[in-house]
Amino acid sequence: MTINGTVNKIFLMTFLVVLAAAYTWNLMLQGNMAVVSTYMIAGGIGGFILALVTIFKKTWSPFTAPVYAVFQGLLLGGISASLNTQFPGIVIQAVALTFGTLFALLFAYRSGLIKVTENFKLGVVAATGGIFIAYLLSFILGLFGVNIGFMHSNGPVGIIVSLVVVVVAALNLVLDFDFIESGAEMGAPKYMEWYGAFGLIVTLIWLYLEFLRLLSKLSSRN
């Protein structure tokens, strides 16, 4: 495993996400809602299954990670096109914020401004787990018609919640940087380049979606 090899795979997976997203985006603009819905469902379910497979079978990551990128791209294209129709320009803003955050944190990590200590890792993992549980609880309660309004509202509390989630998602990028660097230093197997790239892409997609959520809340207040 090398850093350069991992970076190349990150670029490849990003390209696959964008390519697939552009496909469903164009279908949405053409008014093929039924087809787009099918692709989005397939992308969401397929991406979730492939993510689990990749996590538990890291040796399969050279095959599962690129396909995961394609599935997630199909989902993101539909979501992005739909929100951009409601709030023109929101996607460009979310993309700029996502990659701006990526490069800013990469600079902070490489320059030593952010140090990945065990306490830092524990804090980020705990916060991420808490957010996952909160989202899962919200989803389950939603199936029974119970809505946790403050999490999804465009009021002050809802915006603060989104800001907190964005910060936690961004800090996960630092853990990804550390994982990739540590793997390269320890001479991890070559397939771990794909796994490292997969982890960073998962975080980037999460961060992008959270920026979309935050921007849509802010835009809906106008």
Buried (B, 14 or more C-beta within 10 A) or exposed (E): BBBEBBBEBBEBBBEBBBEBBBBBBEBBEEEBEEBBBBBBEEBBEBBBEBBEBBBEEBEBBBBBBBBBBBBBBBBBBBBBBBBBEEBEEBBEBBBEBBBEBBEEBBEBBEEEEBEBEEEBBEEBBEBBEEBEEBEEEBEEEEEEEEEBEEBBBBEEEBBEBBEBBBBBBBBBBBBBBBBBBEBBEEEBEEBBBBBBBBBBBBBBBBBBBBBBBBBBBBBEEE
